[in-house]
Amino acid sequence: MYNDNNIKKLVSLIEKYGKRTKENLVWRGSKLNISESEVINSIELLLDLKVINEAEEMIGDGWNSRQTAKYYQLA
């Protein structure tokens, strides 16, 4: 079961800064009394509905580290 208000809160978090990681959304969701499982299910729903997109960016310096992170942003 999805809570419309919680989904709106997650979308507004993504909208505020343009992009967020899953870990950041889970952490911020916990501050708003949204459980981790509900945040993850809501992200999957928003991806299926094409409300948000998943993008991958390099967070390493490209020389010593080539780490990447997945971000969620509005479609």
N, C-alpha and C positions, 0 to 999 in steps of 0.2 A: 504494500500500500504506500502510495506517495502522498506527501503533504505539500500542497500547492505553495504554501507560504515558505516552506523550507527551500523548495526549488527556486522560488523568486529570490530568496536571500543568496543562494549560490550564484545565480545568474548576475545579481547585482555585484557580488564580490569579483566576478570575472570582468564585468563591465567597468568597474572602478579603476582597475590598473591595466586593463587591456589583455592581460594573460595571467594565468596562475598554474602552478603545478598541482598534481593530485595531493601530494603531501601537505601543501599549503592549504588547499581547500578542506582537507580532513581536519587539520589543526584549527583553522578558523571556524569550521562547522562545529567543532567541539565547544568552542567559546560561545556559540549561539545555541547550544543544547541540541545539536543535530548529531545523531550517532554516526560512527564511521561507516557502517554498512549502508545507512540511508544516503550518505554523501556519495558513496561509490555507485549505488544503484541509480541515483539521480544523475550522475555524470554519464552513465551508460544510456539512460533514457534520453538525455539531452543530445548525446552523440547520435543516437538512432533517429531522433526527430530533426537532426541537422541544425540545431540551434547553436551548438558550439562545434568547433573543429579542434583536432589534436595536431599540434605542430611539434617538431623536434628541433632543438637548437643546440649548438655546441656550447658548452659552458667551460671547457678547458681552454688553455691558451693556444692549443694547436701545435705546440712544440713539445712540451713535456707531458701534456695531458690532452687526450682527445675525447673526453667525456661529453656525453650529450644528456639533455633533460627533455622530458615531454611536458609541453605546456598546453593548456586549454584556453581557447579564445573564442569570442563570439563569431559566428559565421557571417 
